[in-house]
Amino acid sequence: MGKVAIAACVAVLALTLGAAGPSRAQTPSQGAVGTMNGHPMTRAGKLSGEPIYNAQGQQIGTLEETLIDPSGGPAMVVLSPSNGGKRRVLPVTNITHQNGKMVTQLELERMHEFDWNTFYGGGGG
């Protein structure tokens, strides 16, 4: 992926997630949320493994993967449910940051199931 596509991906993801919180220097050992020149930013490379919460504040799963659309921006995230159920996929636009946590208003049961075999052309839908 080219530098322009990566920069676009990070910029779109940061704007979409609307990260909030205090400004502080980010090092590789710190989390995904921070600021740069006063602007909220999210480190796309740090999103895998981050918990995702529902509107009631309960962790519903962890972000497994970010799927990039043909224009180079993040479109969907793959969620591994905490209950051990099938993977789910939801649009990045359905995730916000609230008090430093990634939150979705979408209920797990309303998210589409996701299967890597289907993603790579193994059939099904």
N, C-alpha and C positions, 0 to 999 in steps of 0.2 A: 504494500500500500504506500502511495506517495506521501511526502511530507504535507502537501496541501490537504489531502484527504484526511490524514490523521489530525491535522490542526482543525479542520472543519468538524470532524467527529467530536473532538474534545470540546470545541466551542458550542456546538449544538447541544451536546449532553449537559454541559454546565448551565446553559440557559434553560433547558427543559427541566432539569431537576431543581433549579433555583436554590442551590446550596446556601445555607445560612450559618452564621456562627462567627466567632471571633477570628480576626486575622492572626495568623501565626505561620512561621516558616514551616514548609513541608519537607520532610526527609523521607527516604524510602521506607522507613519503619513506621511512619504515621499513616493515618487512614486516608479515605478517599475525598473528604470534604475539606476545603480551605478557601482562601481568597488570593487574588493576584491583582495588585494595583487597585484594591478596594472592590473588585468585582468577584462575586461568588464563582467558584470553579469546582469541578469534580474531576478527579483523576480517573479516567476511564480504565486504566490498567489495574486500579485498585478495587474495582467494583466486584469482581468475582469473589464469592464467599461472603459478601456483605449481607446482613440480614434484611429482610423486607417485612414490614409490619402492616397490619390492617388498621382500619380507622379506630378500632378499640384499643390499639397499642399492643396487640398480641403478635408475636413473630409467627408469620405464616410460612416462611421458607427463607432460602438464601438465593441470591442472584448467582446463577451458574455461568451464564454467558451473555454477552451483548451481541446482537445481530445487526450488522450494518447494511443499510439499503444501497441500491445502485448509485445513488448520488453521493455516497460517502458518509452519510449521517447515520447515527444510531436510530434504529426503528423499533426493535423489539428486544425484550430481555427474556431469557429462559430462567424459570424459577424452579428450584428443587424444593418441593413442599416439606415442611417440618413433620407432617404426619406420615411421611414415607410413601405417599401416593405418587401417581404419575406426574412427570414434569409438566409444567404449564408455561404458557407464553403470554406476555402482555405487552402492550405498546409502552414505549418509554414515556409517552405523554401522560400515562396514567400513574406515574410515580412522581411524588414530590418529596422534598426534605422538610421534616418537621422536627425541631429540636435535635438536629443532627442525625435523625433516623430517616431511612427511606420508607415512605408510606404510600400505600395504594388504597383507594376507596373501592376498588374492584374486589369482589368476593372471589375466593379461590375457586369455588364451584362454577363461577361465570367465566373463568379464563379458559381459553382453548388448550386442549392437551397438546403436548409436543413430544415428538419422537425423532431421534437423530437419524434412524434408518429412513424415515419418510423424508426428512430434510435433505438427505444425500441421494434421493431418488429411488428409495426402496419400495415405493408404492404406497398405497393407502392415502389417507387425507384427513 
